[in-house]
């Protein structure tokens, strides 16, 4: 994870943590019960997961003595922008090779520039009962070498040392490639959020760009079954209701109609569409995952789309 300046900490966890039941934290369901790196398509994501899993295993066998290995420059643990960070289960920095002065500081209330409770979400992993609990956290970061905030994804893993202390160990990637499983889990949990909290509370939470269920810039949106846009985090103050039922992509495909037809046979569906790529205008294929959820007499379509970093068959 990148530099955590104590001056950027804020008090309180805010609406996002107070509304979301712990079972719905994005970090609480990704990869913890899966076969580690095998789950992922992209090589850099796999490598990061393997690195953190090895670091967790070292802590489990050596305890805090493992920190000495993590601090060796030029090693697998510390090179360029790649490094291992460790927190205890209360959010206090236990190890940080880039800014060692942070060690001992409580960063549990730290948020990114859009209000995401970054460290609190990591700490949820440390509180889970599984000894090998793990997950991903996504946030915008202001690194000391950046000219503007950049998206970062950190994979974190719970590790219990031989003396019984619980740590959360992790490492992060800039330009992290979105995996289909990231989007599926975020949307599935958003649907569960609607069922659990009801329309009003869930829509308010999903309408925040800082909601932890959004994956990088693959924001979750909600429509009714007629195509009326009900939740769009990028347009939170939009008063005039938009209807996307007849909107066509660059090839003429009416995406909503295709999704609606598929959801009559299933509760969830993946489809694709083509739109001009921002900045270039060239065609860009996007994948969209949509889940159907009912709340009383109403039916909602909850979905998120993303552009694969490379064709899905090129891993």
Secondary structure, 3 states (H helix, E strand, C coil): CCCCCHHHECCCCHHHHHHCCHHHCHHHCCCCCCCHHHHCCCHHHHHHHHHHHHHHHHHHHHHHHHHHHHCCCCCCCCECCECCEEEECCCEEEEECCCHHHCCCECCCECCCCCCCHHHHHHHHHHCCCCCCEEEEEEEECCCCCCCCEEEEEEEEEEECCCCCEEEEEEEEECCCCCHHHHHHHHHHHHHHHHHHCHHHHHHHHCCCCCCCCECCECCEEEECCCEEEEEHHHCCCCCCCECCCCECCCCCEHHHHHHHHHCCCCEEEEEEEEECCCCCCEEEEEEEEEEEEECCEEEEEEEEECCCCCCCCC
